[in-house]
Amino acid sequence: MTISIDQRIAEEIGVSQHRVTAAVGLLDGGATVPFVARYRKEATGGIDDAQLRQLEERLRYLRELEERRSVVLESVRSQGKLDDELEARINGADSKARLEDVYLPYKPKRRTKAQIAREAGLEPLADLLLGDAGQDPQDAAAAYAAPDAGVADPAAALEGARAILVERFTEDADLVGELRERLWARGRLTSRVRDGREEDGAKFSDYFDYSEALTGLPSHRVLAMFRGEKEEVLSLSLQPEEDEHTADPAAPGPYERAIAARFGIGDRGRPADRWLVESVRWAWRTRVFVRLDIDLRMRLWQQAEDSAVGVFAANLRDLLLAAPAGTRATLGLDPGLRTGVKAAVVDATGKVVATDTVYPHAPQRRWDEALASLGGLVRDHGVELVAIGNGTASRETDKLAGELVKLLGADRLTQVMVSEAGASVYSASAYASRELPDLDVSLRGAVSIARRLQDPLAELVKIDPKSIGVGQYQHDLSETKLSRMLDTVVEDCVNAVGVDVNTASVPLLSRVSGISAAVAQNVVDHRDANGAFAARSALSAVPRLGPKAFEQSAGFLRIRGGDDPLDASSVHPESYPVVHRIVAATGGDVAALIGDGATLRGLRPADFVDERFGLPTVTDIVAELEKPGHDPRPEFTTATFKEGVETLSDLERGMILEGAITNVAAFGAFVDVGVHQDGLVHVSAMSTSFVSDPREVAKPGDVVRVKVMDVDTDRKRISLSMRLDDDPDGGERGGAKKNSGSGGGGGGGGSRKDKARAGKGKGGPREDRGGAPDAGGAMADALRRAGLERGTG
């Protein structure tokens, strides 16, 4: 019995079918995932946003599968070949690959050798020899020689009969499916360097002689090997498992034996046995294996691509949800040497109030003049934070900022190193030209650096996510798949935090549930023309922001200091009557109730449930009233880099340093300790207890203390440990459990191939060193290196 799409999704995500059906209906009706997850819990039974995203993706795939199934059924029906059994097989295909296997024998194709042989009347000969191996092939074929039909002699007849059988073997859907899964489970991908490409392909040197099981290949290694093949440095081949049953290379292998067994073929000394066995070998080597090689390469690529997209998405989420410094006047510094350090001051709202360019570094070396100019900006505009971009000359500029802090007092000024990944992309963008029309492109970067310290989410949404530089091999990935995933990440992050409708930019507003870019522009235009919105209800006056858009967006929009205190919370306007009932039951007013934890914790949410608002919604409302507009992002903290430690050569084994985590990967965490190169804390050195997922103990932005375990200056690699008792010379001291597959307590262990430099290499093209053309900075560099390490642990 064919199951419905809703039923299949329900089984896959582990919820009841009626909940899936409700969610699908809401999504089809134009509701967004953030809206459904937050405000329609009664309908979906509380399916969370992660499950809804999985549901949304599977719904898309399964609907595409159904569309293709309809095409296949119609094609076979038009050929007059659709019987009940075949229709059941087509309807039972549970994946696109399986559907194409079933369809292959009926798929219109160019005239093949097998088709020509059938037209010449040779199919009975093929059936005869397959059905009765006691027949002598030459004698049987003699009766089918027909020069007038294009069959010159018995040899030609046998060649035609073999073509028919080879096609029959190749188009057996069940057999091919079994062989595909066997090859996937037991096969290996082998890589060799092409002749003469050793020197110019040195960045792929770890794959010059390399082999690994298909099921064990992590995504970054797959992407690196395919990149090497694309650049004609590597030759890749799929290798079936070695045959354990025979040492004779001429004997049939396990895949040939599987084909032979399927059709009752075996070498039993009968006249046609050898011819049939040779036909099986020909089918495997020229057709079946070629097809499976293509299929499994595609599967390998798709899995690697999905994993790489997932890594990109996870790191983008961490970057967008980094701790905001908040509404404080900030001086942004975009470091440079010859061209100077660009400086921009933004006030607490992010408005640009002053700019300058100073030249403290070589060749000008106007250090004191730079200090005086920056000091004047700080004093004149009440600056509390200094944000330094982490690109070229960042440590020199950080030293300048440190001296400025000393001169003005650490109690009034704090310096912070900020990832500037994507800043140059923003500076040259059309939106930056509209937002900062009077500023030179070079100064816009300093503004962006300052603002992203104040609120990373609000600033980074102005940049195409692909240009932020937190992915690996992104230029090799499907543009559609990557964009769709990154768009969902940005949407989820923006709606999780909420947006102040009276200060938000057009790019930020356009990521709010239900608001398009055009409507976002209309919101800003209305705000500019009429002043700040005093209530959510006033949004109805915005052109094209109709009832549906208001329903989807209102709960995620905040109006602070407006007419109704509820408008600053995530309580949806449709739920305000519930709040008013709670107020009536508790006495007082809404303003007094908000934040009154004692009163709110004493309520029974079930007392306020009605036919429209169920217990999940009322429970959420009470929780929101206790902490209205709660920001899910962490508290803002900063790391203090050790004075005198500015380059790799300054590091010494055993040093204990403070740093900030820039990225967390499956195999560990990268930490910026202020030397222009992030160090790696391997998963085995993150804790004294076993760590299965590094994200359980570390998040980007966390400030941590680490010990330097090893420094490889030539390869620019720093091995760190978060276990401060670890001994760089003798491994671990803390009695920690080692994670399986790790390199021990050194924080960066593993074999040379475990440290495969997938596409890195000095002097390699920029896209090999981080993806986005602008992918500089700590986060981007961490991701570049994340693509080079093995995902152990």
C-alpha positions in Angstrom: 0.0 0.0 0.0 1.3 3.4 -1.0 1.7 5.8 2.0 1.0 9.5 1.7 3.7 12.2 1.8 2.4 13.4 5.2 2.5 9.8 6.6 6.0 9.3 5.4 7.3 12.5 6.8 5.5 11.8 10.1 7.4 8.5 10.4 10.7 10.1 9.5 10.6 12.9 12.1 8.8 10.9 14.7 5.5 12.8 15.2 1.9 11.9 14.5 0.5 12.3 11.0 -2.2 14.8 11.9 0.5 17.2 13.3 2.4 16.9 10.0 -0.7 17.5 8.0 -1.5 20.6 10.1 2.0 22.0 9.6 2.0 21.3 5.8 -1.3 23.1 5.6 0.1 26.1 7.4 3.2 26.2 5.3 1.2 25.8 2.0 -1.0 28.7 3.2 2.0 31.0 3.3 3.0 30.7 7.0 6.7 30.8 7.7 8.6 28.2 9.8 9.4 30.8 12.6 5.7 31.8 12.8 4.4 28.2 12.9 7.0 27.1 15.4 6.2 30.0 17.8 2.6 30.8 17.3 0.8 27.7 16.1 1.8 25.1 18.6 -1.8 24.0 19.2 -2.2 23.1 15.5 1.1 21.3 15.2 1.3 19.8 18.6 4.5 21.8 19.3 6.6 20.7 16.4 9.8 22.7 16.9 11.6 24.8 14.3 14.3 22.2 13.6 11.7 19.5 12.9 9.8 22.0 10.8 12.8 22.8 8.7 13.4 19.0 8.2 9.7 18.7 7.3 9.9 21.5 4.9 13.0 20.0 3.1 11.5 16.5 2.9 8.2 17.9 1.7 10.0 19.6 -1.2 11.9 16.4 -2.1 8.9 14.1 -1.8 6.7 16.4 -3.9 9.5 16.5 -6.6 9.5 12.7 -6.4 5.8 12.5 -6.9 6.0 14.9 -9.9 8.6 12.7 -11.5 6.6 9.5 -10.7 3.6 11.0 -12.6 5.9 11.7 -15.6 7.3 8.1 -15.5 3.8 6.5 -15.2 2.5 8.5 -18.1 5.6 7.7 -20.2 5.3 3.9 -19.6 1.5 4.0 -20.1 1.9 5.8 -23.5 4.1 2.9 -24.6 1.4 0.4 -23.7 3.7 -1.4 -21.2 2.1 -0.4 -17.9 0.7 -3.5 -16.1 -0.4 -3.8 -12.5 3.0 -5.2 -11.3 5.0 -2.5 -13.0 2.7 0.2 -11.7 3.1 -1.1 -8.2 6.9 -1.0 -8.5 6.8 2.5 -9.8 4.5 3.6 -7.0 6.6 1.8 -4.5 9.9 3.6 -5.4 10.8 5.5 -2.3 13.6 7.6 -3.7 14.5 9.3 -7.0 17.3 6.8 -7.5 15.1 3.8 -7.1 12.4 5.4 -9.4 15.0 5.9 -12.1 16.2 2.3 -11.7 12.7 1.0 -12.3 12.1 3.3 -15.2 15.4 2.6 -17.0 14.2 -0.3 -19.2 11.3 1.8 -20.4 13.0 5.2 -20.7 13.1 6.4 -24.3 16.7 6.3 -25.6 18.7 6.3 -28.7 18.8 3.1 -30.6 21.2 0.9 -28.7 23.1 -2.2 -29.9 20.5 -4.3 -28.0 17.6 -2.5 -29.8 19.2 -3.1 -33.2 19.8 -6.7 -32.3 16.1 -7.1 -31.3 15.1 -5.6 -34.6 17.3 -8.1 -36.3 15.4 -10.9 -34.6 18.1 -12.0 -32.2 16.2 -11.9 -28.9 15.1 -15.5 -29.2 18.8 -16.5 -29.5 19.6 -14.6 -26.3 16.6 -16.2 -24.5 17.6 -19.7 -25.8 21.2 -19.5 -24.5 20.2 -18.0 -21.2 17.5 -20.5 -20.6 19.5 -23.6 -21.8 23.2 -23.5 -21.3 23.4 -27.0 -22.8 23.1 -25.4 -26.2 26.3 -24.8 -28.2 26.5 -21.0 -28.9 28.0 -21.4 -32.4 25.5 -24.0 -33.5 22.6 -22.0 -32.1 23.8 -18.8 -33.6 24.1 -20.3 -37.1 20.4 -20.4 -37.5 20.2 -16.6 -36.9 22.8 -15.5 -39.4 21.0 -13.3 -41.9 23.2 -11.0 -44.0 20.1 -9.2 -45.4 19.1 -8.3 -41.8 22.6 -7.1 -40.9 23.6 -10.3 -39.2 26.6 -11.4 -41.3 27.5 -14.6 -39.6 27.1 -16.6 -36.3 29.7 -14.4 -34.6 27.6 -11.3 -35.3 24.5 -13.1 -34.1 26.2 -13.9 -30.8 27.4 -10.3 -30.5 23.8 -9.1 -30.9 22.5 -11.7 -28.4 25.2 -10.6 -25.9 24.2 -6.9 -26.3 20.6 -7.9 -25.4 21.6 -9.8 -22.3 24.0 -7.1 -21.2 21.2 -4.6 -21.4 18.9 -6.9 -19.5 21.4 -7.4 -16.7 22.0 -3.7 -16.5 18.3 -2.8 -16.4 17.3 -5.2 -13.6 16.3 -2.6 -11.0 16.5 -4.9 -8.0 19.9 -6.3 -8.9 21.4 -2.9 -9.7 20.0 -1.5 -6.4 21.6 -4.4 -4.4 25.0 -4.0 -6.2 24.9 -0.2 -5.6 24.4 -0.6 -1.9 27.1 -3.3 -1.7 29.6 -1.1 -3.5 28.7 1.9 -1.3 29.2 -0.1 1.9 32.5 -1.8 0.8 34.0 0.3 -1.9 36.9 2.8 -1.6 37.7 6.1 -3.4 41.3 6.1 -4.6 43.3 9.2 -5.6 46.5 9.4 -7.6 48.5 12.4 -8.9 48.5 12.9 -12.6 51.9 12.7 -14.4 53.7 16.0 -14.3 51.3 17.7 -11.9 53.3 17.1 -8.7 54.8 20.6 -8.4 51.9 22.9 -9.5 49.4 20.7 -7.7 51.3 20.6 -4.4 48.3 21.9 -2.4 46.7 18.5 -3.0 49.8 16.6 -2.0 48.0 14.6 0.7 46.0 13.0 -2.0 48.8 12.1 -4.4 48.5 8.5 -3.2 45.4 8.1 -1.1 42.6 5.6 -0.5 39.7 5.6 1.9 36.4 3.7 2.3 33.4 5.6 0.8 31.5 5.5 4.0 34.4 6.9 6.0 35.2 9.9 3.9 34.3 13.2 5.6 32.9 16.0 3.5 35.9 18.2 3.4 38.1 15.4 2.0 35.5 14.5 -0.7 35.3 18.1 -1.8 39.1 18.5 -1.8 39.5 15.3 -3.9 36.9 16.3 -6.4 38.4 19.8 -6.6 41.8 18.2 -7.4 40.2 16.1 -10.1 38.4 19.2 -11.5 41.8 21.0 -11.7 43.3 18.0 -13.4 45.8 17.4 -10.7 44.3 14.1 -9.3 42.8 11.0 -10.9 40.0 9.5 -8.9 38.7 6.0 -9.2 36.1 3.9 -7.4 37.5 0.6 -6.2 35.2 -2.4 -5.3 36.3 -4.4 -2.3 39.0 -7.0 -3.0 37.6 -10.6 -3.5 38.3 -12.6 -0.4 37.4 -15.9 -2.1 39.9 -16.2 -4.9 43.4 -15.1 -5.7 42.9 -15.6 -9.5 42.4 -12.1 -11.0 40.8 -13.8 -14.1 38.1 -15.4 -12.0 34.7 -13.7 -11.6 34.6 -11.2 -8.8 31.8 -10.9 -6.2 29.8 -8.5 -8.3 30.0 -10.7 -11.4 29.0 -13.7 -9.3 26.0 -11.7 -8.0 24.9 -10.9 -11.5 25.4 -14.5 -12.6 23.5 -15.9 -9.6 20.6 -13.5 -10.3 20.1 -15.1 -13.8 21.1 -18.7 -13.0 24.4 -18.5 -14.8 27.4 -20.6 -13.7 30.4 -22.4 -15.2 29.3 -26.0 -14.9 31.0 -27.3 -18.0 28.0 -26.9 -20.3 28.6 -25.6 -23.9 27.1 -22.1 -23.3 28.5 -21.5 -19.8 31.7 -19.8 -20.8 29.9 -17.5 -23.2 27.3 -16.6 -20.6 30.0 -16.0 -17.9 31.8 -13.7 -20.4 28.6 -11.9 -21.1 28.2 -11.3 -17.3 31.8 -10.0 -17.1 31.2 -7.7 -20.1 28.0 -6.4 -18.5 29.7 -5.6 -15.2 32.8 -4.0 -16.6 31.3 -2.0 -19.5 27.8 -1.1 -18.2 26.9 -1.9 -14.6 30.1 -0.7 -12.9 30.2 2.4 -15.1 26.7 3.3 -14.1 27.3 2.6 -10.4 30.5 4.6 -10.5 28.5 7.6 -11.7 25.7 7.0 -9.2 28.0 6.7 -6.2 30.2 9.6 -7.2 27.0 11.6 -7.3 25.9 10.2 -3.9 29.3 10.9 -2.4 29.2 14.5 -3.7 25.7 15.1 -2.6 26.4 13.9 1.0 29.6 15.9 1.1 27.7 18.9 -0.2 24.9 18.5 2.3 27.5 18.3 5.1 29.4 21.3 3.9 26.2 23.3 3.6 25.4 22.2 7.1 28.8 23.3 8.4 28.4 26.7 6.7 24.9 27.1 8.2 26.0 26.2 11.7 28.9 28.6 11.6 26.8 31.3 10.1 24.2 30.8 12.9 27.0 31.1 15.5 28.3 34.3 13.9 24.9 35.9 13.6 24.0 35.0 17.2 27.3 36.2 18.7 27.0 38.4 21.8 26.1 42.0 21.0 28.1 44.8 22.8 24.8 46.8 22.9 23.9 50.4 22.4 27.2 52.1 23.2 29.2 54.7 21.2 31.8 52.7 19.3 35.0 53.6 17.4 35.6 51.3 14.4 39.1 50.8 13.1 39.8 49.2 9.7 43.5 48.5 9.9 45.9 49.2 7.1 49.6 49.9 6.6 50.4 52.1 3.6 46.8 53.3 3.1 46.4 54.1 6.8 43.9 53.0 9.5 40.3 54.1 8.6 38.4 55.2 11.7 34.6 55.8 12.1 32.6 56.7 15.2 29.0 55.5 15.5 26.7 56.6 18.3 24.6 54.3 20.4 22.1 53.9 17.6 24.7 53.1 15.0 24.6 56.5 13.3 27.9 57.7 11.9 29.0 60.8 13.7 32.7 61.2 12.7 35.4 59.6 10.5 39.1 60.0 10.0 42.2 58.2 8.6 45.4 58.0 10.6 48.8 56.7 9.6 50.5 55.1 12.7 52.3 52.3 10.9 55.0 52.0 8.3 55.9 53.8 6.1 54.5 57.0 7.6 54.8 56.0 11.3 52.8 58.9 12.6 52.1 57.2 15.9 51.6 60.1 18.3 49.5 62.0 15.7 47.3 59.0 15.3 46.9 58.6 19.1 46.0 62.3 19.4 43.4 62.1 16.6 41.7 59.0 17.9 41.8 60.3 21.5 40.0 63.4 20.2 37.3 61.2 18.6 36.8 59.2 21.8 36.5 62.3 24.0 34.3 64.3 21.6 31.7 61.5 21.1 31.8 59.6 24.4 33.2 56.5 22.9 33.1 53.4 25.1 34.2 50.6 22.8 37.0 50.4 20.1 36.4 47.7 17.5 39.5 46.6 15.5 39.1 44.7 12.3 41.2 41.5 12.4 42.7 41.7 8.9 46.1 43.0 7.8 47.9 45.2 10.4 45.3 44.2 13.0 47.8 43.4 15.8 49.7 46.6 15.2 46.4 48.5 15.3 45.4 46.6 18.4 48.6 47.8 20.0 47.7 51.3 19.1 44.2 50.9 20.6 45.8 49.4 23.7 47.9 52.5 24.2 44.8 54.7 23.7 43.0 52.7 26.4 46.0 53.3 28.8 46.0 57.0 28.1 42.3 57.4 28.5 41.6 54.8 31.2 40.5 51.2 31.0 37.5 52.1 33.0 36.0 54.2 30.2 37.3 52.4 27.1 37.4 48.8 26.0 39.1 47.4 22.9 37.8 44.4 21.0 39.1 42.5 18.0 36.2 42.0 15.5 36.0 39.7 12.5 35.9 41.8 9.4 34.9 39.0 7.1 32.6 40.5 4.4 33.2 44.1 5.4 34.7 45.0 2.0 31.8 43.3 0.3 29.4 45.4 2.2 31.5 48.6 1.6 31.1 48.2 -2.2 27.5 47.1 -2.1 24.6 49.0 -3.5 23.0 49.1 -0.1 26.0 50.6 1.5 26.0 53.3 -1.2 22.4 54.1 -0.3 23.0 53.9 3.5 26.2 55.8 3.6 26.2 57.9 0.4 28.6 60.6 1.7 31.3 58.2 2.8 34.2 56.9 0.8 34.1 53.1 0.2 37.2 52.7 2.4 35.5 54.3 5.4 32.4 52.3 5.1 34.3 49.2 6.2 35.2 51.0 9.5 31.6 51.8 10.0 30.6 48.2 9.5 33.3 46.9 11.9 31.9 49.3 14.6 28.3 48.3 14.0 29.0 44.6 14.0 30.5 44.9 17.5 27.3 46.7 18.7 25.0 44.2 17.0 26.5 41.4 14.8 23.1 40.2 13.6 21.8 43.6 12.6 25.0 44.4 10.6 25.7 41.0 9.0 22.3 40.7 7.5 23.3 43.4 5.1 25.8 41.1 3.5 25.1 38.1 1.3 25.7 35.2 3.7 27.9 33.5 1.1 30.3 36.5 1.3 30.8 36.3 5.1 33.4 33.6 4.5 32.4 31.0 7.1 32.2 28.0 4.7 34.5 25.6 3.0 34.6 24.9 -0.8 31.5 27.1 -1.1 32.2 27.8 -4.8 31.9 24.1 -5.5 28.5 23.8 -3.9 25.0 24.1 -5.4 24.1 27.7 -5.5 20.4 26.9 -5.0 21.0 24.5 -2.1 23.5 26.8 -0.3 21.4 29.9 -0.7 18.2 28.2 0.5 19.9 26.9 3.6 21.7 30.1 4.5 18.5 32.1 4.0 16.7 29.8 6.5 19.5 30.3 9.0 19.3 34.1 8.7 15.5 34.0 8.9 15.6 31.8 12.0 18.2 33.9 13.8 16.5 37.2 13.1 13.1 36.0 14.3 14.6 34.3 17.3 16.1 37.6 18.5 13.3 39.9 17.3 13.6 43.3 15.5 13.1 46.8 16.7 10.8 48.2 14.0 11.9 51.8 14.7 15.6 51.3 14.2 15.9 48.3 11.9 17.4 48.5 8.4 15.7 47.3 5.3 17.9 44.2 5.1 17.1 43.3 8.7 13.3 43.9 8.3 13.2 41.9 5.1 14.3 38.8 7.1 11.3 39.1 9.5 8.7 36.4 9.0 6.1 37.6 6.4 8.0 40.7 5.3 9.4 41.0 1.8 12.2 43.3 0.7 9.6 45.6 -0.9 7.4 45.8 2.2 10.5 46.3 4.4 11.4 49.3 2.3 7.9 50.6 2.7 8.2 50.3 6.5 11.4 52.4 6.5 9.9 54.9 4.1 6.8 55.3 6.3 9.0 55.6 9.4 11.1 58.3 7.8 8.0 60.2 6.6 5.8 59.9 9.7 8.2 59.3 12.6 8.6 56.3 14.9 5.8 53.7 15.1 4.0 54.1 18.4 2.2 50.8 18.3 2.2 47.6 16.3 -1.3 48.3 15.1 0.1 51.4 13.2 1.9 49.0 10.8 -1.4 48.6 9.1 -0.8 52.0 7.5 2.3 50.7 5.7 1.6 50.1 2.0 1.3 46.4 1.1 1.6 45.3 4.7 -1.8 43.6 4.7 -3.5 41.3 7.3 -1.5 38.2 6.3 1.9 39.9 6.5 0.9 41.5 9.8 -0.2 38.1 11.2 3.2 36.6 10.2 5.4 39.4 11.3 3.8 41.2 14.3 5.1 38.9 17.0 8.7 39.3 15.9 8.6 43.1 15.6 9.4 45.2 18.8 8.2 48.7 19.6 10.1 49.9 22.6 8.6 52.8 24.6 5.4 52.7 22.6 1.8 53.1 23.6 1.4 49.4 24.7 4.2 47.7 26.7 3.2 44.4 25.1 4.4 45.7 21.8 8.0 45.4 23.1 7.5 41.7 23.8 7.1 38.5 21.7 3.5 38.2 22.7 1.5 38.2 19.4 -1.2 40.9 19.2 -3.7 38.2 18.5 -3.0 36.9 22.1 -3.4 40.3 23.8 -6.9 39.2 25.1 -5.2 36.4 27.0 -2.9 38.9 28.8 -5.9 41.2 29.6 -7.6 38.2 31.2 -4.5 37.5 33.3 -4.3 41.2 34.3 -8.0 41.1 35.3 -7.3 38.1 37.4 -4.3 39.5 39.1 -5.3 43.1 39.5 -3.2 46.1 38.5 -2.2 46.8 34.9 -0.1 45.3 32.1 2.9 47.5 32.8 3.0 46.3 36.5 2.5 42.7 35.5 5.4 42.6 33.1 8.5 41.3 34.9 6.6 40.5 38.1 8.0 37.0 38.4 6.4 36.2 41.8 2.9 36.9 40.5 3.4 35.2 37.2 5.0 32.1 38.7 2.0 31.8 40.9 -0.4 31.5 38.0 -1.9 28.3 36.5 -1.7 28.7 32.8 -4.6 26.2 32.4 -6.9 28.7 34.0 -6.6 31.0 31.0 -7.0 28.5 28.2 -10.0 29.0 25.9 -11.3 27.6 22.6 -8.7 29.6 20.6 -5.6 29.6 22.8 -4.4 26.4 24.2 -2.0 25.5 27.0 1.2 25.8 25.0 0.4 29.4 23.9 -0.7 30.5 27.4 2.4 29.0 28.9 4.6 30.8 26.4 2.7 34.1 27.2 3.3 33.8 30.9 7.0 33.0 30.3 7.4 36.0 28.0 5.7 38.4 30.5 8.2 37.3 33.1 11.2 38.2 30.8 9.8 40.3 28.0 11.8 40.6 24.8 14.5 38.2 26.2 17.5 38.1 23.9 18.7 34.5 23.3 22.2 35.7 22.6 25.0 35.3 25.2 26.3 38.1 27.3 29.1 40.2 25.8 32.6 39.4 27.0 36.0 40.1 25.6 39.4 38.3 25.7 42.6 40.1 26.8 45.5 39.1 24.6 48.8 38.7 26.3 51.1 41.7 25.8 54.2 40.9 23.8 52.6 37.9 22.1 51.7 39.2 18.6 53.1 36.7 16.1 53.6 32.9 15.8 57.3 33.3 16.7 56.3 34.9 20.1 54.5 31.7 21.2 56.3 29.2 23.4 55.2 25.7 24.4 53.6 25.7 27.8 52.3 29.3 27.6 48.9 29.9 29.1 46.9 32.5 27.2 43.5 34.0 27.0 41.6 33.8 23.7 38.3 33.8 22.1 36.8 30.9 20.3 36.2 31.8 16.6 34.8 28.5 15.3 33.7 25.1 16.5 34.0 22.0 14.2 33.4 18.3 14.7 37.0 17.7 15.7 37.6 20.6 18.0 37.6 24.4 18.5 39.6 27.2 17.0 40.9 29.9 19.3 42.2 33.4 18.5 45.0 34.1 20.9 46.1 37.3 19.1 48.8 36.1 16.7 47.0 36.3 13.3 46.6 32.6 13.2 43.9 30.7 15.2 45.1 27.7 17.2 43.3 24.4 17.4 42.0 22.7 20.5 41.4 19.2 19.5 38.2 17.6 20.8 40.5 15.3 22.9 41.9 18.3 24.7 38.7 20.2 25.4 37.8 18.7 28.7 38.9 16.2 31.4 35.8 14.1 30.5 34.8 12.6 27.2 33.4 15.0 24.7 31.3 13.6 21.9 30.3 17.0 20.4 32.6 20.0 20.8 29.6 22.3 20.6 28.5 20.9 24.0 31.4 22.7 25.7 32.3 25.5 23.5 30.6 28.2 21.4 32.1 30.9 19.1 32.6 34.0 21.1 33.4 32.2 24.4 36.5 33.5 26.2 38.7 30.7 27.3 42.2 30.0 28.8 44.4 27.7 26.8 47.8 26.2 27.0 50.2 26.2 24.0 51.1 22.5 23.3 53.0 22.9 20.0 53.8 25.5 17.4 54.5 24.6 13.8 55.8 27.9 12.3 56.4 26.6 8.8 52.8 25.2 8.5 51.3 28.0 10.6 49.7 25.6 13.0 49.1 26.0 16.7 48.1 23.2 18.9 46.3 24.2 22.1 44.7 22.6 25.1 41.9 23.8 27.3 43.2 21.4 30.0 45.7 23.6 31.7 47.4 20.7 33.4 48.4 19.1 30.2 52.2 18.7 29.7 53.4 19.7 26.2 56.3 17.2 26.6 54.5 14.3 28.2 50.8 14.4 27.0 48.0 14.8 29.5 48.4 15.2 33.2 44.8 15.6 34.2 43.8 11.9 33.9 41.4 12.7 31.1 39.7 10.1 29.0 40.9 10.3 25.5 38.3 10.6 22.8 38.4 7.6 20.4 40.1 8.4 17.2 41.8 11.6 18.6 45.4 12.5 18.5 45.8 12.5 22.3 46.3 15.4 24.6 48.3 17.5 22.2 45.2 19.2 20.8 46.1 18.6 17.2 47.0 14.9 16.9 46.4 12.5 14.1 48.4 11.3 11.2 49.5 13.4 8.3 46.5 12.3 6.3 44.3 13.2 9.3 45.7 16.7 8.7 45.0 16.6 5.0 45.7 20.0 3.6 42.6 19.9 1.3 43.2 22.6 -1.2 45.2 24.9 1.0 48.8 25.3 -0.1 50.7 28.6 -0.1 50.0 30.7 -3.1 46.9 28.8 -4.0 43.9 30.6 -5.6 42.0 32.7 -3.1 38.9 30.6 -3.4 41.0 27.6 -2.2 41.9 29.6 0.9 38.5 30.4 2.3 35.8 30.6 -0.3 34.5 34.1 -0.5 36.8 36.6 -2.3 36.9 38.7 0.9 37.2 35.8 3.3 39.9 37.2 5.6 39.7 37.4 9.3 39.7 35.0 12.2 36.4 33.3 11.6 37.1 32.9 7.9 40.6 31.6 8.6 39.3 29.2 11.1 36.9 27.8 8.6 39.6 27.6 6.0 41.5 25.4 8.5 38.4 23.6 9.6 38.2 22.2 6.0 41.7 20.8 6.4 41.3 18.7 9.5 39.8 15.3 9.9 36.5 15.1 11.8 37.5 12.7 14.5 36.1 12.3 18.0 
